Amino acid sequence: MDDADVAALRPLLFSIAYRMLGSVSEAEDVVQDAFLREQRARADGIEIASPKAFLSAVVTRLCIDQLRSARARREVYAGAWLPEPIFTDEPAAPDPAGHAEQADSLSMAFLVLLEQLSPVERAVFLLHDVFAYDYAEIAETIGKSEANCRQLASRARQHIDAERPRFEASQRERERLAGRFFAAVTEGDVDGLAEMLAADAVVYGDSGGRSPSWPQPIVGRDRVAKLLAGLGRQLADYDLELHPRQVNGQPGAAVRDGAGRLVNVFALDVVDGVVQTVRSVINPDKLGHLGPLADVRAILDERRRAGP
């Protein structure tokens, strides 16, 4: 492989790292570190028979180490922890999830579910079930026997299969419902929202502890409908606009100010023809990779000064 062939592995390596870490910036750092290590190894005269195997192994090990150190931080994270969202409806998306079998593994729901696995279980499951690495490759990567890797994958698979989100089969139907749903949000239509929500619908908000925030999940069709309708009315008050987007392969939306700067990102889980879960990421630390950000505190302060 020449340098161009090695560089062509970047999308695959990012795909692995992002699913492991749930962070765009951390995944990019890990991938860059892996390339530097590969270059140093070659400069030292080390023969690398398969750059793909070498780089995949380095990325996976770095991610496992990072997850072990991050676990304690996430346990004390203020409010719900959600992955950094990515827009997957543009050609330059960092992880287009072009393979159908990988698409759902990019969703917010799936990435949150992976958080319940240990770092090693997560690595084995993703490498085998999502990226089709064989157990011999995985065993060499994580330093365990093939039998042990099979056990780890089986345990992880049982857990994932028991709670894996069952999305609406048709992407077109998901997007159609999402379009109606976000229109109802913008209009502040409580009844219209209630008709499109599951009875046990839930909203999660990740603000990183900053205001405004939803520190606890909001559960139940009526509560969620009223919350989102109220939010829709606030959009007009604060001169904000809601733009439907595809977020992590699922229907979603971006909220922007009048200058086009990003405020927050919504992602929906559509199950059995209704919206089951709404996830909102407003923590600016998780949105910077998506473009210029609005100053939410300044927006709130300006509205308070303006009065009713």
C-alpha positions in Angstrom: 0.0 0.0 0.0 1.2 3.5 -0.8 0.4 6.6 1.2 -2.7 7.3 -0.8 -4.1 3.8 -0.1 -3.3 4.3 3.6 -5.0 7.7 3.7 -8.1 6.0 2.1 -8.6 4.1 5.3 -9.4 7.3 7.2 -13.3 7.0 6.8 -13.2 3.4 8.1 -11.0 4.3 11.1 -13.2 7.4 11.9 -16.3 5.2 11.7 -14.8 2.8 14.3 -13.5 5.5 16.6 -16.7 7.6 16.5 -18.9 4.6 17.4 -16.5 3.7 20.2 -16.2 7.2 21.7 -19.4 9.1 20.6 -17.3 12.1 20.0 -16.2 13.6 16.7 -13.3 15.6 18.0 -11.9 12.6 20.1 -12.4 10.2 17.2 -10.5 12.6 14.8 -7.7 12.9 17.4 -7.4 9.1 17.8 -7.3 8.5 14.0 -4.6 11.1 13.6 -2.6 9.6 16.4 -2.9 6.2 14.7 -1.6 7.5 11.4 1.4 9.1 13.2 2.2 5.8 14.9 1.9 4.0 11.6 4.3 6.5 10.0 6.8 6.1 12.9 6.7 2.4 12.7 7.5 2.5 8.9 10.3 5.0 9.6 11.7 2.6 12.1 11.9 -0.1 9.5 9.0 -2.1 10.9 7.3 -4.1 8.2 3.5 -3.6 8.2 1.9 -6.4 6.2 -1.6 -4.9 6.5 -2.0 -1.2 7.2 -5.7 -1.7 7.6 -5.1 -4.3 10.4 -2.4 -2.2 12.0 -4.3 1.0 12.0 -7.6 -0.6 13.1 -5.8 -2.2 16.0 -4.2 1.0 17.1 -7.4 3.0 16.8 -9.3 0.3 18.8 -6.7 0.2 21.6 -6.6 3.9 21.9 -10.3 4.1 22.1 -10.4 1.4 24.8 -7.9 3.4 26.8 -9.8 6.6 26.3 -13.1 5.0 27.3 -11.7 3.7 30.5 -10.5 7.1 31.6 -13.8 8.7 30.4 -16.1 6.4 32.3 -15.7 8.2 35.6 -16.3 11.6 33.9 -19.5 10.4 32.3 -20.8 8.9 35.6 -20.8 12.4 37.1 -21.9 14.2 33.9 -24.6 16.8 34.6 -27.9 15.5 33.1 -28.2 13.1 30.2 -25.0 12.3 28.3 -25.6 12.1 24.5 -23.1 11.6 21.7 -21.8 14.5 19.6 -24.3 14.6 16.7 -23.3 14.6 13.0 -25.3 15.6 10.0 -25.5 12.7 7.6 -27.5 14.4 4.8 -24.5 16.1 3.1 -21.9 14.6 0.8 -19.0 15.6 3.1 -20.5 13.9 6.2 -17.7 12.4 8.3 -19.5 9.0 8.5 -22.1 8.5 5.7 -22.9 5.0 6.9 -23.3 3.9 3.3 -23.8 0.3 4.1 -27.3 -0.5 5.2 -26.1 -2.8 7.9 -24.1 0.0 9.4 -26.7 2.8 9.3 -28.6 2.0 12.5 -25.3 1.6 14.3 -24.7 5.3 13.8 -28.0 6.4 15.4 -28.1 8.3 18.7 -30.1 5.5 20.3 -27.6 2.9 19.3 -24.6 4.9 20.5 -26.3 5.5 23.9 -26.9 1.8 24.1 -23.3 1.0 23.5 -22.5 3.1 26.7 -23.8 0.2 28.7 -21.1 -2.1 27.5 -17.6 -2.3 28.8 -14.9 -0.7 26.5 -13.6 -4.2 25.5 -17.1 -5.6 24.9 -17.9 -2.5 22.8 -14.8 -3.0 20.7 -15.4 -6.7 20.0 -19.0 -6.2 19.2 -18.4 -3.3 16.8 -15.5 -4.8 15.0 -17.3 -8.1 14.5 -21.0 -7.3 14.1 -20.8 -3.9 12.5 -17.4 -3.9 10.6 -17.1 -7.6 9.8 -13.6 -8.2 11.2 -13.0 -11.9 12.0 -12.3 -13.1 15.5 -8.7 -13.8 14.7 -8.1 -10.2 13.8 -10.0 -9.0 16.9 -8.2 -11.3 19.2 -4.8 -10.0 18.0 -6.1 -6.4 18.4 -7.3 -6.6 22.0 -4.8 -9.3 23.2 -7.3 -12.0 24.1 -8.0 -15.4 22.7 -10.5 -16.0 19.9 -12.7 -18.0 22.3 -12.7 -15.1 24.7 -13.6 -12.7 21.9 -16.5 -14.9 20.9 -17.8 -14.9 24.5 -17.5 -11.1 24.7 -19.3 -10.7 21.4 -22.1 -13.0 22.5 -22.6 -11.3 25.8 -22.6 -7.9 24.1 -24.9 -9.1 21.4 -27.5 -10.4 23.8 -27.6 -7.1 25.6 -27.7 -5.1 22.4 -30.4 -7.3 20.9 -32.6 -7.0 24.0 -32.6 -3.2 23.8 -31.8 -2.4 20.2 -34.1 0.3 18.8 -36.5 -0.9 16.2 -36.8 2.0 13.8 -39.6 2.5 11.3 -38.5 0.4 8.3 -39.0 3.0 5.6 -36.6 6.0 5.7 -39.1 7.9 3.6 -41.9 7.4 6.1 -39.6 8.4 9.0 -38.7 11.6 7.2 -42.3 12.3 6.3 -43.4 12.0 9.9 -40.5 14.1 11.1 -41.4 16.9 8.6 -45.0 17.0 10.1 -43.6 16.7 13.6 -41.2 19.6 13.4 -43.9 21.7 11.6 -46.2 21.1 14.6 -43.3 22.0 17.0 -42.8 25.3 15.1 -46.6 26.0 15.2 -46.8 25.2 18.9 -49.5 22.6 18.0 -50.0 20.5 21.2 -52.7 18.3 19.8 -50.9 17.7 16.5 -47.7 16.7 18.4 -49.7 14.4 20.7 -51.1 12.5 17.7 -47.5 11.8 16.5 -46.0 10.8 19.9 -45.9 7.3 21.4 -47.8 7.0 24.7 -44.5 6.6 26.6 -42.5 9.1 24.5 -39.5 10.6 26.2 -37.3 13.7 25.7 -33.6 13.7 26.7 -31.6 16.9 26.8 -27.8 17.2 26.9 -26.7 20.7 27.9 -23.6 19.8 29.9 -25.2 21.4 32.9 -25.5 24.8 31.3 -28.7 26.8 31.1 -31.2 26.2 29.5 -31.4 22.6 30.3 -33.7 19.6 30.9 -31.7 17.8 33.7 -34.2 14.9 33.9 -35.9 13.0 31.1 -39.5 14.2 30.3 -41.7 11.2 29.9 -45.2 10.7 28.6 -47.1 11.9 25.5 -48.9 14.8 27.1 -45.9 16.2 28.9 -43.7 15.9 25.8 -46.3 17.5 23.5 -46.7 20.5 25.9 -42.9 20.8 26.3 -42.2 20.8 22.6 -45.1 23.1 21.7 -43.9 25.6 24.3 -40.4 25.3 22.8 -41.9 26.0 19.3 -43.5 29.2 20.6 -40.1 30.2 22.1 -38.4 29.8 18.8 -40.3 32.8 17.4 -39.8 34.8 20.5 -36.0 34.4 20.3 -35.9 34.8 16.5 -34.7 31.2 16.0 -35.5 28.9 13.2 -35.8 25.1 13.1 -34.4 23.3 10.0 -35.0 19.6 9.4 -31.8 17.6 9.0 -30.7 14.0 9.0 -28.8 13.5 12.2 -26.8 10.3 12.7 -28.8 8.6 10.0 -32.1 9.4 11.5 -34.7 12.3 11.2 -33.7 15.4 13.1 -33.4 19.1 13.0 -31.0 22.0 13.7 -32.1 25.2 15.5 -30.3 28.3 14.2 -30.4 32.0 15.0 -31.0 34.8 12.5 -27.4 34.7 11.4 -27.4 31.0 10.7 -25.4 30.1 13.8 -26.3 26.8 15.5 -28.1 26.7 18.8 -28.9 23.0 19.2 -29.6 19.7 17.4 -32.6 17.4 17.7 -32.7 13.7 16.8 -35.8 11.5 16.6 -36.5 7.8 17.0 -39.5 6.9 14.9 -40.9 3.5 15.9 -44.2 1.9 14.7 -45.2 5.1 12.9 -44.8 7.4 15.9 -42.1 9.4 17.6 -40.7 7.4 20.5 -37.8 9.5 21.6 -36.5 13.0 21.2 -32.9 13.8 21.9 -31.7 17.4 22.1 -28.0 18.4 22.2 -27.4 22.0 23.2 -24.1 21.6 25.0 -21.8 23.9 22.8 -18.8 21.6 23.6 -20.6 18.9 21.5 -21.6 21.1 18.5 -18.5 23.1 17.5 -17.6 20.6 14.7 -20.9 21.5 13.0 -20.1 25.1 12.3 -20.4 28.5 14.0 -22.4 28.5 17.3 -24.8 31.0 18.6 -24.2 32.5 22.1 -27.2 31.0 23.8 -26.6 33.0 27.1 -26.6 36.2 25.1 -29.8 35.3 23.4 -31.5 34.6 26.7 -30.2 37.8 28.3 -31.3 39.9 25.3 -34.8 38.4 25.6 -35.0 39.1 29.3 -34.0 42.8 28.7 -36.6 43.1 26.0 -39.3 42.0 28.5 -42.7 40.5 27.6 
